[in-house]
Amino acid sequence: MRSFKNYTHLSPHQYLIRTRIERSKELLTTTTRSLLDISYEVGFNNPSQFHRNFVNVIGCTPLQYRMNH
C-alpha cells in the first residue's frame, strides 16, 4: 500500500474513485446515456454516491459537466 501511494500519490481507494470519475467523464461527453446508467456502469453503488464523488473530484455536478463539455 505504501508503494502504491508513493507511486500514485493516492490511496488505492482514492485512485479507484478517480479512475471511475475519469471514465464517467468520457461517457458523459460521448453518449446520451442517463446519469443513473453511467453511475452503475463505472462502479458506483448508487447515483448519490456517484454525484457526491464527482463533485468532490471535478468541482461541478455530472449534469453541469455534460452541459459544458
PQR file with spaces between the fields and no chain letter, atoms N, CA, C, O and H, PARSE charges and radii, in Angstrom:
ATOM       1  N    MET     1       0.824   -1.179    0.000 -0.4000 1.5000
ATOM       2  CA   MET     1       0.000    0.000    0.000 -0.0000 2.0000
ATOM       3  C    MET     1       0.877    1.256    0.000  0.5500 1.7000
ATOM       4  O    MET     1       0.566    2.232   -0.682 -0.5500 1.4000
ATOM       5  N    ARG     2       1.954    1.229    0.753 -0.4000 1.5000
ATOM       6  CA   ARG     2       2.863    2.378    0.761 -0.0000 2.0000
ATOM       7  C    ARG     2       3.474    2.617   -0.606  0.5500 1.7000
ATOM       8  O    ARG     2       3.582    3.756   -1.060 -0.5500 1.4000
ATOM       9  H    ARG     2       2.207    0.436    1.307  0.4000 1.0000
ATOM      10  N    SER     3       3.870    1.543   -1.254 -0.4000 1.5000
ATOM      11  CA   SER     3       4.457    1.659   -2.585 -0.0000 2.0000
ATOM      12  C    SER     3       3.453    2.252   -3.566  0.5500 1.7000
ATOM      13  O    SER     3       3.797    3.105   -4.385 -0.5500 1.4000
ATOM      14  H    SER     3       3.782    0.617   -0.885  0.4000 1.0000
ATOM      15  N    PHE     4       2.224    1.795   -3.474 -0.4000 1.5000
ATOM      16  CA   PHE     4       1.172    2.304   -4.348 -0.0000 2.0000
ATOM      17  C    PHE     4       0.990    3.801   -4.127  0.5500 1.7000
ATOM      18  O    PHE     4       0.934    4.577   -5.082 -0.5500 1.4000
ATOM      19  H    PHE     4       1.945    1.102   -2.809  0.4000 1.0000
ATOM      20  N    LYS     5       0.898    4.199   -2.864 -0.4000 1.5000
ATOM      21  CA   LYS     5       0.693    5.608   -2.545 -0.0000 2.0000
ATOM      22  C    LYS     5       1.905    6.447   -2.951  0.5500 1.7000
ATOM      23  O    LYS     5       1.747    7.575   -3.418 -0.5500 1.4000
ATOM      24  H    LYS     5       0.944    3.569   -2.089  0.4000 1.0000
ATOM      25  N    ASN     6       3.104    5.910   -2.780 -0.4000 1.5000
ATOM      26  CA   ASN     6       4.295    6.638   -3.199 -0.0000 2.0000
ATOM      27  C    ASN     6       4.313    6.839   -4.711  0.5500 1.7000
ATOM      28  O    ASN     6       4.764    7.877   -5.194 -0.5500 1.4000
ATOM      29  H    ASN     6       3.233    4.994   -2.401  0.4000 1.0000
ATOM      30  N    TYR     7       3.830    5.864   -5.448 -0.4000 1.5000
ATOM      31  CA   TYR     7       3.836    5.933   -6.900 -0.0000 2.0000
ATOM      32  C    TYR     7       2.722    6.825   -7.439  0.5500 1.7000
ATOM      33  O    TYR     7       2.959    7.626   -8.343 -0.5500 1.4000
ATOM      34  H    TYR     7       3.464    5.020   -5.055  0.4000 1.0000
ATOM      35  N    THR     8       1.507    6.698   -6.895 -0.4000 1.5000
ATOM      36  CA   THR     8       0.348    7.423   -7.431 -0.0000 2.0000
ATOM      37  C    THR     8      -0.001    8.692   -6.656  0.5500 1.7000
ATOM      38  O    THR     8      -0.754    9.535   -7.142 -0.5500 1.4000
ATOM      39  H    THR     8       1.314    6.047   -6.161  0.4000 1.0000
ATOM      40  N    HIS     9       0.551    8.821   -5.448 -0.4000 1.5000
ATOM      41  CA   HIS     9       0.209    9.918   -4.545 -0.0000 2.0000
ATOM      42  C    HIS     9      -1.251    9.876   -4.089  0.5500 1.7000
ATOM      43  O    HIS     9      -1.800   10.877   -3.630 -0.5500 1.4000
ATOM      44  H    HIS     9       1.163    8.136   -5.054  0.4000 1.0000
ATOM      45  N    LEU    10      -1.865    8.704   -4.224 -0.4000 1.5000
ATOM      46  CA   LEU    10      -3.243    8.487   -3.800 -0.0000 2.0000
ATOM      47  C    LEU    10      -3.336    7.140   -3.106  0.5500 1.7000
ATOM      48  O    LEU    10      -2.550    6.233   -3.379 -0.5500 1.4000
ATOM      49  H    LEU    10      -1.419    7.890   -4.597  0.4000 1.0000
ATOM      50  N    SER    11      -4.304    7.017   -2.204 -0.4000 1.5000
ATOM      51  CA   SER    11      -4.577    5.706   -1.630 -0.0000 2.0000
ATOM      52  C    SER    11      -5.251    4.860   -2.715  0.5500 1.7000
ATOM      53  O    SER    11      -5.766    5.409   -3.688 -0.5500 1.4000
ATOM      54  H    SER    11      -4.942    7.754   -1.982  0.4000 1.0000
ATOM      55  N    PRO    12      -5.255    3.543   -2.560 -0.5600 1.5000
ATOM      56  CA   PRO    12      -5.942    2.710   -3.558  0.2800 2.0000
ATOM      57  C    PRO    12      -7.411    3.106   -3.743  0.5500 1.7000
ATOM      58  O    PRO    12      -7.918    3.109   -4.864 -0.5500 1.4000
ATOM      59  N    HIS    13      -8.080    3.434   -2.658 -0.4000 1.5000
ATOM      60  CA   HIS    13      -9.485    3.837   -2.745 -0.0000 2.0000
ATOM      61  C    HIS    13      -9.625    5.145   -3.524  0.5500 1.7000
ATOM      62  O    HIS    13     -10.495    5.252   -4.389 -0.5500 1.4000
ATOM      63  H    HIS    13      -7.668    3.431   -1.747  0.4000 1.0000
ATOM      64  N    GLN    14      -8.793    6.132   -3.236 -0.4000 1.5000
ATOM      65  CA   GLN    14      -8.838    7.397   -3.959 -0.0000 2.0000
ATOM      66  C    GLN    14      -8.544    7.190   -5.446  0.5500 1.7000
ATOM      67  O    GLN    14      -9.175    7.806   -6.304 -0.5500 1.4000
ATOM      68  H    GLN    14      -8.086    6.045   -2.533  0.4000 1.0000
ATOM      69  N    TYR    15      -7.592    6.328   -5.736 -0.4000 1.5000
ATOM      70  CA   TYR    15      -7.247    6.026   -7.124 -0.0000 2.0000
ATOM      71  C    TYR    15      -8.441    5.410   -7.849  0.5500 1.7000
ATOM      72  O    TYR    15      -8.743    5.780   -8.984 -0.5500 1.4000
ATOM      73  H    TYR    15      -7.078    5.827   -5.039  0.4000 1.0000
ATOM      74  N    LEU    16      -9.111    4.479   -7.198 -0.4000 1.5000
ATOM      75  CA   LEU    16     -10.276    3.833   -7.788 -0.0000 2.0000
ATOM      76  C    LEU    16     -11.381    4.851   -8.070  0.5500 1.7000
ATOM      77  O    LEU    16     -11.980    4.836   -9.145 -0.5500 1.4000
ATOM      78  H    LEU    16      -8.866    4.179   -6.276  0.4000 1.0000
ATOM      79  N    ILE    17     -11.646    5.722   -7.118 -0.4000 1.5000
ATOM      80  CA   ILE    17     -12.667    6.756   -7.303 -0.0000 2.0000
ATOM      81  C    ILE    17     -12.308    7.640   -8.493  0.5500 1.7000
ATOM      82  O    ILE    17     -13.154    7.902   -9.349 -0.5500 1.4000
ATOM      83  H    ILE    17     -11.159    5.734   -6.245  0.4000 1.0000
ATOM      84  N    ARG    18     -11.080    8.093   -8.552 -0.4000 1.5000
ATOM      85  CA   ARG    18     -10.661    8.964   -9.663 -0.0000 2.0000
ATOM      86  C    ARG    18     -10.727    8.249  -11.006  0.5500 1.7000
ATOM      87  O    ARG    18     -11.085    8.861  -12.013 -0.5500 1.4000
ATOM      88  H    ARG    18     -10.393    7.880   -7.857  0.4000 1.0000
ATOM      89  N    THR    19     -10.393    6.983  -11.035 -0.4000 1.5000
ATOM      90  CA   THR    19     -10.486    6.213  -12.268 -0.0000 2.0000
ATOM      91  C    THR    19     -11.937    6.108  -12.722  0.5500 1.7000
ATOM      92  O    THR    19     -12.232    6.254  -13.908 -0.5500 1.4000
ATOM      93  H    THR    19     -10.103    6.486  -10.217  0.4000 1.0000
ATOM      94  N    ARG    20     -12.830    5.858  -11.793 -0.4000 1.5000
ATOM      95  CA   ARG    20     -14.260    5.788  -12.121 -0.0000 2.0000
ATOM      96  C    ARG    20     -14.776    7.131  -12.620  0.5500 1.7000
ATOM      97  O    ARG    20     -15.552    7.187  -13.574 -0.5500 1.4000
ATOM      98  H    ARG    20     -12.590    5.739  -10.829  0.4000 1.0000
ATOM      99  N    ILE    21     -14.348    8.204  -11.982 -0.4000 1.5000
ATOM     100  CA   ILE    21     -14.784    9.538  -12.392 -0.0000 2.0000
ATOM     101  C    ILE    21     -14.264    9.868  -13.793  0.5500 1.7000
ATOM     102  O    ILE    21     -14.994   10.434  -14.607 -0.5500 1.4000
ATOM     103  H    ILE    21     -13.717    8.158  -11.207  0.4000 1.0000
ATOM     104  N    GLU    22     -13.017    9.521  -14.075 -0.4000 1.5000
ATOM     105  CA   GLU    22     -12.461    9.772  -15.413 -0.0000 2.0000
ATOM     106  C    GLU    22     -13.262    9.029  -16.479  0.5500 1.7000
ATOM     107  O    GLU    22     -13.557    9.590  -17.534 -0.5500 1.4000
ATOM     108  H    GLU    22     -12.424    9.061  -13.414  0.4000 1.0000
ATOM     109  N    ARG    23     -13.612    7.790  -16.216 -0.4000 1.5000
ATOM     110  CA   ARG    23     -14.426    7.026  -17.169 -0.0000 2.0000
ATOM     111  C    ARG    23     -15.804    7.653  -17.321  0.5500 1.7000
ATOM     112  O    ARG    23     -16.343    7.711  -18.426 -0.5500 1.4000
ATOM     113  H    ARG    23     -13.373    7.334  -15.359  0.4000 1.0000
ATOM     114  N    SER    24     -16.372    8.120  -16.223 -0.4000 1.5000
ATOM     115  CA   SER    24     -17.701    8.736  -16.306 -0.0000 2.0000
ATOM     116  C    SER    24     -17.650   10.027  -17.117  0.5500 1.7000
ATOM     117  O    SER    24     -18.607   10.346  -17.823 -0.5500 1.4000
ATOM     118  H    SER    24     -15.934    8.073  -15.326  0.4000 1.0000
ATOM     119  N    LYS    25     -16.553   10.773  -17.029 -0.4000 1.5000
ATOM     120  CA   LYS    25     -16.413   11.989  -17.844 -0.0000 2.0000
ATOM     121  C    LYS    25     -16.456   11.641  -19.328  0.5500 1.7000
ATOM     122  O    LYS    25     -17.087   12.349  -20.113 -0.5500 1.4000
ATOM     123  H    LYS    25     -15.776   10.514  -16.455  0.4000 1.0000
ATOM     124  N    GLU    26     -15.798   10.569  -19.711 -0.4000 1.5000
ATOM     125  CA   GLU    26     -15.833   10.127  -21.116 -0.0000 2.0000
ATOM     126  C    GLU    26     -17.262    9.805  -21.544  0.5500 1.7000
ATOM     127  O    GLU    26     -17.715   10.234  -22.605 -0.5500 1.4000
ATOM     128  H    GLU    26     -15.286    9.994  -19.073  0.4000 1.0000
ATOM     129  N    LEU    27     -17.965    9.045  -20.703 -0.4000 1.5000
ATOM     130  CA   LEU    27     -19.334    8.653  -21.030 -0.0000 2.0000
ATOM     131  C    LEU    27     -20.274    9.853  -21.058  0.5500 1.7000
ATOM     132  O    LEU    27     -21.190    9.902  -21.880 -0.5500 1.4000
ATOM     133  H    LEU    27     -17.597    8.697  -19.841  0.4000 1.0000
ATOM     134  N    LEU    28     -20.062   10.805  -20.183 -0.4000 1.5000
ATOM     135  CA   LEU    28     -20.911   11.997  -20.159 -0.0000 2.0000
ATOM     136  C    LEU    28     -20.775   12.823  -21.435  0.5500 1.7000
ATOM     137  O    LEU    28     -21.742   13.430  -21.896 -0.5500 1.4000
ATOM     138  H    LEU    28     -19.319   10.765  -19.516  0.4000 1.0000
ATOM     139  N    THR    29     -19.585   12.843  -21.997 -0.4000 1.5000
ATOM     140  CA   THR    29     -19.360   13.679  -23.176 -0.0000 2.0000
ATOM     141  C    THR    29     -19.556   12.940  -24.499  0.5500 1.7000
ATOM     142  O    THR    29     -19.722   13.581  -25.537 -0.5500 1.4000
ATOM     143  H    THR    29     -18.799   12.350  -21.623  0.4000 1.0000
ATOM     144  N    THR    30     -19.540   11.620  -24.482 -0.4000 1.5000
ATOM     145  CA   THR    30     -19.630   10.883  -25.743 -0.0000 2.0000
ATOM     146  C    THR    30     -20.924   10.100  -25.915  0.5500 1.7000
ATOM     147  O    THR    30     -21.154    9.518  -26.975 -0.5500 1.4000
ATOM     148  H    THR    30     -19.405   11.100  -23.639  0.4000 1.0000
ATOM     149  N    THR    31     -21.768   10.074  -24.896 -0.4000 1.5000
ATOM     150  CA   THR    31     -23.035    9.341  -25.001 -0.0000 2.0000
ATOM     151  C    THR    31     -24.164   10.212  -24.475  0.5500 1.7000
ATOM     152  O    THR    31     -23.937   11.265  -23.879 -0.5500 1.4000
ATOM     153  H    THR    31     -21.581   10.547  -24.034  0.4000 1.0000
ATOM     154  N    THR    32     -25.379    9.751  -24.708 -0.4000 1.5000
ATOM     155  CA   THR    32     -26.558   10.418  -24.146 -0.0000 2.0000
ATOM     156  C    THR    32     -27.190    9.554  -23.063  0.5500 1.7000
ATOM     157  O    THR    32     -28.345    9.755  -22.689 -0.5500 1.4000
ATOM     158  H    THR    32     -25.564    8.896  -25.192  0.4000 1.0000
ATOM     159  N    ARG    33     -26.436    8.609  -22.575 -0.4000 1.5000
ATOM     160  CA   ARG    33     -26.945    7.717  -21.538 -0.0000 2.0000
ATOM     161  C    ARG    33     -27.274    8.484  -20.267  0.5500 1.7000
ATOM     162  O    ARG    33     -26.707    9.544  -20.003 -0.5500 1.4000
ATOM     163  H    ARG    33     -25.497    8.446  -22.879  0.4000 1.0000
ATOM     164  N    SER    34     -28.186    7.943  -19.491 -0.4000 1.5000
ATOM     165  CA   SER    34     -28.613    8.614  -18.266 -0.0000 2.0000
ATOM     166  C    SER    34     -27.502    8.589  -17.222  0.5500 1.7000
ATOM     167  O    SER    34     -26.609    7.743  -17.262 -0.5500 1.4000
ATOM     168  H    SER    34     -28.647    7.082  -19.705  0.4000 1.0000
ATOM     169  N    LEU    35     -27.577    9.521  -16.299 -0.4000 1.5000
ATOM     170  CA   LEU    35     -26.614    9.570  -15.205 -0.0000 2.0000
ATOM     171  C    LEU    35     -26.695    8.301  -14.360  0.5500 1.7000
ATOM     172  O    LEU    35     -25.683    7.816  -13.853 -0.5500 1.4000
ATOM     173  H    LEU    35     -28.303   10.208  -16.266  0.4000 1.0000
ATOM     174  N    LEU    36     -27.882    7.780  -14.218 -0.4000 1.5000
ATOM     175  CA   LEU    36     -28.077    6.536  -13.467 -0.0000 2.0000
ATOM     176  C    LEU    36     -27.311    5.392  -14.124  0.5500 1.7000
ATOM     177  O    LEU    36     -26.589    4.657  -13.451 -0.5500 1.4000
ATOM     178  H    LEU    36     -28.704    8.174  -14.629  0.4000 1.0000
ATOM     179  N    ASP    37     -27.468    5.243  -15.433 -0.4000 1.5000
ATOM     180  CA   ASP    37     -26.750    4.190  -16.156 -0.0000 2.0000
ATOM     181  C    ASP    37     -25.241    4.361  -16.038  0.5500 1.7000
ATOM     182  O    ASP    37     -24.513    3.396  -15.809 -0.5500 1.4000
ATOM     183  H    ASP    37     -28.055    5.840  -15.979  0.4000 1.0000
ATOM     184  N    ILE    38     -24.787    5.579  -16.193 -0.4000 1.5000
ATOM     185  CA   ILE    38     -23.349    5.851  -16.124 -0.0000 2.0000
ATOM     186  C    ILE    38     -22.815    5.542  -14.738  0.5500 1.7000
ATOM     187  O    ILE    38     -21.757    4.930  -14.597 -0.5500 1.4000
ATOM     188  H    ILE    38     -25.379    6.363  -16.380  0.4000 1.0000
ATOM     189  N    SER    39     -23.549    5.965  -13.710 -0.4000 1.5000
ATOM     190  CA   SER    39     -23.068    5.739  -12.340 -0.0000 2.0000
ATOM     191  C    SER    39     -22.900    4.252  -12.052  0.5500 1.7000
ATOM     192  O    SER    39     -21.925    3.848  -11.418 -0.5500 1.4000
ATOM     193  H    SER    39     -24.409    6.462  -13.824  0.4000 1.0000
ATOM     194  N    TYR    40     -23.842    3.437  -12.515 -0.4000 1.5000
ATOM     195  CA   TYR    40     -23.728    1.996  -12.295 -0.0000 2.0000
ATOM     196  C    TYR    40     -22.634    1.380  -13.166  0.5500 1.7000
ATOM     197  O    TYR    40     -21.910    0.491  -12.716 -0.5500 1.4000
ATOM     198  H    TYR    40     -24.634    3.765  -13.030  0.4000 1.0000
ATOM     199  N    GLU    41     -22.513    1.842  -14.394 -0.4000 1.5000
ATOM     200  CA   GLU    41     -21.500    1.260  -15.288 -0.0000 2.0000
ATOM     201  C    GLU    41     -20.083    1.469  -14.773  0.5500 1.7000
ATOM     202  O    GLU    41     -19.239    0.579  -14.883 -0.5500 1.4000
ATOM     203  H    GLU    41     -23.101    2.564  -14.759  0.4000 1.0000
ATOM     204  N    VAL    42     -19.825    2.642  -14.214 -0.4000 1.5000
ATOM     205  CA   VAL    42     -18.459    2.908  -13.750 -0.0000 2.0000
ATOM     206  C    VAL    42     -18.177    2.338  -12.367  0.5500 1.7000
ATOM     207  O    VAL    42     -17.041    2.401  -11.897 -0.5500 1.4000
ATOM     208  H    VAL    42     -20.511    3.364  -14.125  0.4000 1.0000
ATOM     209  N    GLY    43     -19.193    1.781  -11.705 -0.4000 1.5000
ATOM     210  CA   GLY    43     -18.944    1.034  -10.484 -0.0000 2.0000
ATOM     211  C    GLY    43     -19.444    1.630   -9.189  0.5500 1.7000
ATOM     212  O    GLY    43     -19.100    1.141   -8.113 -0.5500 1.4000
ATOM     213  H    GLY    43     -20.115    1.730  -12.087  0.4000 1.0000
ATOM     214  N    PHE    44     -20.254    2.684   -9.267 -0.4000 1.5000
ATOM     215  CA   PHE    44     -20.825    3.227   -8.026 -0.0000 2.0000
ATOM     216  C    PHE    44     -22.084    2.455   -7.672  0.5500 1.7000
ATOM     217  O    PHE    44     -22.809    1.994   -8.553 -0.5500 1.4000
ATOM     218  H    PHE    44     -20.533    3.082  -10.141  0.4000 1.0000
ATOM     219  N    ASN    45     -22.339    2.315   -6.373 -0.4000 1.5000
ATOM     220  CA   ASN    45     -23.487    1.533   -5.913 -0.0000 2.0000
ATOM     221  C    ASN    45     -24.806    2.273   -6.010  0.5500 1.7000
ATOM     222  O    ASN    45     -25.865    1.650   -6.085 -0.5500 1.4000
ATOM     223  H    ASN    45     -21.749    2.689   -5.657  0.4000 1.0000
ATOM     224  N    ASN    46     -24.754    3.594   -6.008 -0.4000 1.5000
ATOM     225  CA   ASN    46     -25.975    4.368   -6.155 -0.0000 2.0000
ATOM     226  C    ASN    46     -25.641    5.739   -6.747  0.5500 1.7000
ATOM     227  O    ASN    46     -24.499    6.192   -6.657 -0.5500 1.4000
ATOM     228  H    ASN    46     -23.894    4.100   -5.947  0.4000 1.0000
ATOM     229  N    PRO    47     -26.618    6.390   -7.341 -0.5600 1.5000
ATOM     230  CA   PRO    47     -26.368    7.663   -8.009  0.2800 2.0000
ATOM     231  C    PRO    47     -25.907    8.782   -7.068  0.5500 1.7000
ATOM     232  O    PRO    47     -25.133    9.645   -7.481 -0.5500 1.4000
ATOM     233  N    SER    48     -26.358    8.782   -5.834 -0.4000 1.5000
ATOM     234  CA   SER    48     -25.946    9.851   -4.916 -0.0000 2.0000
ATOM     235  C    SER    48     -24.457    9.723   -4.570  0.5500 1.7000
ATOM     236  O    SER    48     -23.765   10.727   -4.402 -0.5500 1.4000
ATOM     237  H    SER    48     -26.986    8.081   -5.498  0.4000 1.0000
ATOM     238  N    GLN    49     -23.976    8.493   -4.467 -0.4000 1.5000
ATOM     239  CA   GLN    49     -22.552    8.266   -4.223 -0.0000 2.0000
ATOM     240  C    GLN    49     -21.754    8.777   -5.423  0.5500 1.7000
ATOM     241  O    GLN    49     -20.724    9.429   -5.251 -0.5500 1.4000
ATOM     242  H    GLN    49     -24.538    7.677   -4.604  0.4000 1.0000
ATOM     243  N    PHE    50     -22.221    8.486   -6.628 -0.4000 1.5000
ATOM     244  CA   PHE    50     -21.583    8.965   -7.847 -0.0000 2.0000
ATOM     245  C    PHE    50     -21.568   10.497   -7.868  0.5500 1.7000
ATOM     246  O    PHE    50     -20.526   11.107   -8.110 -0.5500 1.4000
ATOM     247  H    PHE    50     -23.057    7.957   -6.769  0.4000 1.0000
ATOM     248  N    HIS    51     -22.710   11.108   -7.617 -0.4000 1.5000
ATOM     249  CA   HIS    51     -22.843   12.564   -7.634 -0.0000 2.0000
ATOM     250  C    HIS    51     -21.887   13.211   -6.638  0.5500 1.7000
ATOM     251  O    HIS    51     -21.164   14.145   -6.984 -0.5500 1.4000
ATOM     252  H    HIS    51     -23.557   10.613   -7.420  0.4000 1.0000
ATOM     253  N    ARG    52     -21.882   12.725   -5.424 -0.4000 1.5000
ATOM     254  CA   ARG    52     -21.046   13.282   -4.359 -0.0000 2.0000
ATOM     255  C    ARG    52     -19.560   13.186   -4.723  0.5500 1.7000
ATOM     256  O    ARG    52     -18.820   14.158   -4.570 -0.5500 1.4000
ATOM     257  H    ARG    52     -22.470   11.966   -5.143  0.4000 1.0000
ATOM     258  N    ASN    53     -19.132   12.032   -5.196 -0.4000 1.5000
ATOM     259  CA   ASN    53     -17.726   11.851   -5.561 -0.0000 2.0000
ATOM     260  C    ASN    53     -17.361   12.675   -6.785  0.5500 1.7000
ATOM     261  O    ASN    53     -16.257   13.215   -6.853 -0.5500 1.4000
ATOM     262  H    ASN    53     -19.733   11.242   -5.320  0.4000 1.0000
ATOM     263  N    PHE    54     -18.254   12.782   -7.742 -0.4000 1.5000
ATOM     264  CA   PHE    54     -17.987   13.576   -8.941 -0.0000 2.0000
ATOM     265  C    PHE    54     -17.764   15.036   -8.558  0.5500 1.7000
ATOM     266  O    PHE    54     -16.812   15.664   -9.020 -0.5500 1.4000
ATOM     267  H    PHE    54     -19.151   12.343   -7.687  0.4000 1.0000
ATOM     268  N    VAL    55     -18.635   15.569   -7.721 -0.4000 1.5000
ATOM     269  CA   VAL    55     -18.489   16.961   -7.282 -0.0000 2.0000
ATOM     270  C    VAL    55     -17.197   17.153   -6.509  0.5500 1.7000
ATOM     271  O    VAL    55     -16.518   18.163   -6.696 -0.5500 1.4000
ATOM     272  H    VAL    55     -19.409   15.059   -7.345  0.4000 1.0000
ATOM     273  N    ASN    56     -16.840   16.218   -5.652 -0.4000 1.5000
ATOM     274  CA   ASN    56     -15.602   16.328   -4.870 -0.0000 2.0000
ATOM     275  C    ASN    56     -14.359   16.323   -5.756  0.5500 1.7000
ATOM     276  O    ASN    56     -13.401   17.048   -5.483 -0.5500 1.4000
ATOM     277  H    ASN    56     -17.392   15.397   -5.501  0.4000 1.0000
ATOM     278  N    VAL    57     -14.366   15.520   -6.801 -0.4000 1.5000
ATOM     279  CA   VAL    57     -13.191   15.390   -7.659 -0.0000 2.0000
ATOM     280  C    VAL    57     -13.144   16.470   -8.739  0.5500 1.7000
ATOM     281  O    VAL    57     -12.093   17.065   -8.973 -0.5500 1.4000
ATOM     282  H    VAL    57     -15.144   14.931   -7.022  0.4000 1.0000
ATOM     283  N    ILE    58     -14.269   16.723   -9.394 -0.4000 1.5000
ATOM     284  CA   ILE    58     -14.304   17.619  -10.554 -0.0000 2.0000
ATOM     285  C    ILE    58     -14.693   19.047  -10.183  0.5500 1.7000
ATOM     286  O    ILE    58     -14.213   19.996  -10.803 -0.5500 1.4000
ATOM     287  H    ILE    58     -15.124   16.239   -9.204  0.4000 1.0000
ATOM     288  N    GLY    59     -15.546   19.212   -9.191 -0.4000 1.5000
ATOM     289  CA   GLY    59     -15.933   20.553   -8.764 -0.0000 2.0000
ATOM     290  C    GLY    59     -17.254   21.035   -9.332  0.5500 1.7000
ATOM     291  O    GLY    59     -17.654   22.174   -9.093 -0.5500 1.4000
ATOM     292  H    GLY    59     -15.937   18.441   -8.687  0.4000 1.0000
ATOM     293  N    CYS    60     -17.932   20.182  -10.078 -0.4000 1.5000
ATOM     294  CA   CYS    60     -19.269   20.510  -10.575 -0.0000 2.0000
ATOM     295  C    CYS    60     -20.068   19.208  -10.636  0.5500 1.7000
ATOM     296  O    CYS    60     -19.511   18.121  -10.484 -0.5500 1.4000
ATOM     297  H    CYS    60     -17.606   19.256  -10.271  0.4000 1.0000
ATOM     298  N    THR    61     -21.359   19.327  -10.858 -0.4000 1.5000
ATOM     299  CA   THR    61     -22.191   18.125  -10.929 -0.0000 2.0000
ATOM     300  C    THR    61     -21.984   17.428  -12.269  0.5500 1.7000
ATOM     301  O    THR    61     -21.514   18.048  -13.223 -0.5500 1.4000
ATOM     302  H    THR    61     -21.812   20.209  -10.982  0.4000 1.0000
ATOM     303  N    PRO    62     -22.328   16.152  -12.348 -0.5600 1.5000
ATOM     304  CA   PRO    62     -22.212   15.451  -13.633  0.2800 2.0000
ATOM     305  C    PRO    62     -23.037   16.119  -14.739  0.5500 1.7000
ATOM     306  O    PRO    62     -22.595   16.188  -15.886 -0.5500 1.4000
ATOM     307  N    LEU    63     -24.213   16.602  -14.403 -0.4000 1.5000
ATOM     308  CA   LEU    63     -25.056   17.272  -15.396 -0.0000 2.0000
ATOM     309  C    LEU    63     -24.419   18.570  -15.889  0.5500 1.7000
ATOM     310  O    LEU    63     -24.435   18.854  -17.087 -0.5500 1.4000
ATOM     311  H    LEU    63     -24.572   16.546  -13.471  0.4000 1.0000
ATOM     312  N    GLN    64     -23.865   19.349  -14.979 -0.4000 1.5000
ATOM     313  CA   GLN    64     -23.166   20.577  -15.373 -0.0000 2.0000
ATOM     314  C    GLN    64     -21.975   20.241  -16.264  0.5500 1.7000
ATOM     315  O    GLN    64     -21.718   20.930  -17.252 -0.5500 1.4000
ATOM     316  H    GLN    64     -23.852   19.118  -14.006  0.4000 1.0000
ATOM     317  N    TYR    65     -21.256   19.191  -15.916 -0.4000 1.5000
ATOM     318  CA   TYR    65     -20.119   18.784  -16.725 -0.0000 2.0000
ATOM     319  C    TYR    65     -20.561   18.412  -18.132  0.5500 1.7000
ATOM     320  O    TYR    65     -19.931   18.812  -19.110 -0.5500 1.4000
ATOM     321  H    TYR    65     -21.465   18.631  -15.114  0.4000 1.0000
ATOM     322  N    ARG    66     -21.635   17.653  -18.236 -0.4000 1.5000
ATOM     323  CA   ARG    66     -22.152   17.236  -19.541 -0.0000 2.0000
ATOM     324  C    ARG    66     -22.567   18.457  -20.377  0.5500 1.7000
ATOM     325  O    ARG    66     -22.284   18.515  -21.574 -0.5500 1.4000
ATOM     326  H    ARG    66     -22.148   17.329  -17.441  0.4000 1.0000
ATOM     327  N    MET    67     -23.224   19.408  -19.760 -0.4000 1.5000
ATOM     328  CA   MET    67     -23.689   20.593  -20.493 -0.0000 2.0000
ATOM     329  C    MET    67     -22.539   21.481  -20.967  0.5500 1.7000
ATOM     330  O    MET    67     -22.641   22.131  -22.007 -0.5500 1.4000
ATOM     331  H    MET    67     -23.454   19.361  -18.788  0.4000 1.0000
ATOM     332  N    ASN    68     -21.448   21.507  -20.207 -0.4000 1.5000
ATOM     333  CA   ASN    68     -20.318   22.396  -20.528 -0.0000 2.0000
ATOM     334  C    ASN    68     -19.247   21.737  -21.388  0.5500 1.7000
ATOM     335  O    ASN    68     -18.329   22.411  -21.856 -0.5500 1.4000
ATOM     336  H    ASN    68     -21.364   20.979  -19.362  0.4000 1.0000
ATOM     337  N    HIS    69     -19.353   20.431  -21.599 -0.4000 1.5000
ATOM     338  CA   HIS    69     -18.310   19.749  -22.377 -0.0000 2.0000
ATOM     339  C    HIS    69     -18.969   19.022  -23.479  0.5500 1.7000
ATOM     340  O    HIS    69     -18.297   18.368  -24.276 -0.5500 1.4000
ATOM     341  H    HIS    69     -20.098   19.883  -21.219  0.4000 1.0000
